[in-house]
Amino acid sequence: MFHGWHGFGGRGFGSPGFGPDFAPEFGGWGGHGFGFGAHRHKRALATAALLLDGPADADQIVERVSDATDGAFTPPREIAEAAIALLAGRGLVTVEDGVATLTEFGQNLLAWRGVSSETAHAFLARAGQFSDVIKIRRGLFELGGLARTITRSGTDEQKEKLAEAKAKVLGAITDSKKLLYGALAQS
């Protein structure tokens, strides 16, 4: 009956369905790999868990994620819409006028997985603690994309700016690593 829900393997939030990789950029919600493989199912499971608080449309799901993570994560509305559509396609929710409501099947699946409103909010609160790490990761990812674009198709002037930025960034990364390794060594 759960065939195809490979993102729902195991039990509760510690499982592959809600595991640690659930939140790189809200771990499956941040847009990387959108629509592919287990990430899509993890977003859907998270959305279903948030529907335990009551019916919601995509904007309300985004708001619930933001509230539960104390503003650390705000998934794009399109991601919430896609998750709701996936849940509806699997029979876990019904959708009327854009508002998703868990079906009995959806409630039973979450109960079987050991997911409650309390565990969902606790997990999201823990994920919110990594907001600084995610901001660093997101910034480095964006910086890498800019550098790649300029390397491939930039003007000579843009490439000079890239060389200047590279020296600053690599210096900052080296200094930051020393600082963090020093902090860890003090423990």
C-alpha positions in Angstrom: 0.0 0.0 0.0 2.9 2.4 0.7 4.8 1.3 -2.5 6.5 4.3 -4.0 6.8 6.2 -0.7 10.5 5.6 -0.4 10.8 8.8 1.5 8.5 7.4 4.2 10.7 4.4 5.1 11.3 3.7 8.8 9.6 5.4 11.7 9.2 8.9 13.0 11.5 11.9 12.4 14.7 10.0 12.8 13.9 7.9 9.8 14.8 8.4 6.1 11.5 10.1 5.8 12.3 12.8 8.3 16.0 12.2 8.8 18.9 14.6 9.1 19.0 15.4 5.4 15.4 16.7 5.7 16.9 20.2 6.3 19.9 21.3 4.4 18.0 24.3 3.1 15.1 23.0 5.0 16.5 19.9 4.0 14.6 18.8 1.2 12.5 21.9 1.2 15.0 24.4 0.0 14.7 23.9 -3.7 17.7 21.8 -4.5 16.5 18.6 -6.1 12.9 20.0 -6.2 10.6 17.4 -7.7 13.1 14.5 -7.7 13.4 11.4 -5.6 13.1 11.2 -1.8 13.3 15.0 -1.3 9.9 15.4 -2.8 8.5 12.8 -0.4 10.2 14.4 2.6 8.6 17.7 1.8 5.3 16.0 1.4 5.6 14.2 4.8 6.6 17.4 6.5 3.6 19.2 4.9 1.3 16.3 6.0 2.7 16.6 9.6 1.9 20.4 9.6 -1.7 19.6 8.5 -2.1 17.8 11.9 -2.6 21.4 13.2 -5.6 21.7 10.9 -6.4 22.3 7.2 -4.2 24.8 5.4 -3.4 26.2 2.0 0.2 26.6 0.7 0.6 30.1 2.2 -0.4 28.8 5.6 2.0 25.9 5.3 4.8 28.3 4.6 3.8 30.4 7.6 3.6 27.3 9.8 7.2 26.3 8.8 8.4 29.8 9.4 6.7 30.0 12.8 7.9 26.6 13.9 11.5 27.4 13.0 11.3 30.9 14.5 11.8 32.4 11.1 14.9 30.3 10.2 13.2 28.6 7.2 10.6 29.9 4.8 10.0 27.5 2.0 8.9 28.9 -1.3 5.1 28.8 -1.8 5.6 26.6 -4.9 7.3 23.9 -2.9 4.3 23.8 -0.5 1.9 23.7 -3.4 3.9 20.8 -5.0 3.9 18.9 -1.6 0.1 19.4 -1.3 -0.4 18.2 -4.8 1.7 15.1 -4.1 -0.2 14.3 -1.0 -3.5 14.7 -2.8 -2.3 12.4 -5.6 -1.5 9.8 -3.0 -4.8 10.2 -1.2 -3.3 11.6 2.0 -5.2 14.9 1.7 -8.2 16.3 0.0 -8.0 19.8 -1.5 -10.9 22.2 -1.7 -10.4 25.8 -2.9 -6.7 25.3 -2.4 -7.0 24.2 1.3 -5.6 20.8 2.1 -7.2 18.6 4.8 -5.7 15.3 5.9 -7.7 12.3 5.0 -8.2 9.4 7.4 -5.5 7.5 5.4 -3.1 10.5 5.9 -3.8 10.6 9.6 -3.3 6.9 9.9 0.0 7.0 8.0 1.4 9.8 10.2 0.2 7.9 13.3 1.9 4.7 12.0 5.1 6.7 11.4 4.9 8.0 15.0 4.4 11.6 13.8 2.3 13.9 15.9 1.8 17.7 15.8 4.2 17.9 18.8 6.9 15.8 17.2 6.6 17.8 14.0 7.0 21.1 15.8 9.9 19.8 18.0 11.7 18.6 14.9 11.2 22.0 13.1 12.4 23.9 16.2 15.6 21.7 16.2 16.0 22.3 12.5 15.7 26.1 13.2 18.7 25.9 15.4 20.8 25.3 12.3 19.8 28.6 10.6 23.3 30.1 10.9 24.8 27.0 9.3 22.2 27.1 6.5 22.8 30.8 5.9 26.6 30.1 5.5 25.9 27.2 3.2 23.4 29.2 1.1 25.8 32.1 0.9 28.7 29.9 -0.2 26.5 28.1 -2.7 25.3 31.4 -4.2 28.9 32.7 -4.3 30.0 29.6 -6.1 27.3 30.0 -8.7 28.3 33.6 -9.3 31.9 32.6 -9.7 31.0 29.8 -12.1 28.9 32.2 -14.2 31.7 34.7 -14.4 34.3 32.0 -15.1 32.3 30.7 -18.0 31.0 33.8 -19.7 32.3 36.9 -17.8 34.0 39.9 -19.3 37.7 40.5 -18.5 36.6 43.2 -16.0 34.3 40.7 -14.3 37.0 38.1 -14.1 39.3 40.6 -12.5 36.7 41.3 -9.9 36.3 37.5 -9.4 40.0 37.1 -8.8 39.8 39.9 -6.2 36.8 38.3 -4.5 38.5 34.9 -4.6 41.4 36.2 -2.6 39.1 37.8 0.0 36.8 34.8 0.3 39.6 32.2 0.5 41.3 34.3 3.2 38.0 34.6 5.1 37.4 30.9 4.9 40.9 30.1 6.1 40.6 32.5 9.0 37.1 31.2 9.9 38.3 27.6 9.9 41.1 28.4 12.2 38.7 30.2 14.5 36.2 27.3 14.6 38.9 24.6 14.9 40.3 26.7 17.8 36.9 26.8 19.5 36.5 23.1 19.1 40.0 22.4 20.6 39.0 24.4 23.7 36.2 21.9 24.4 
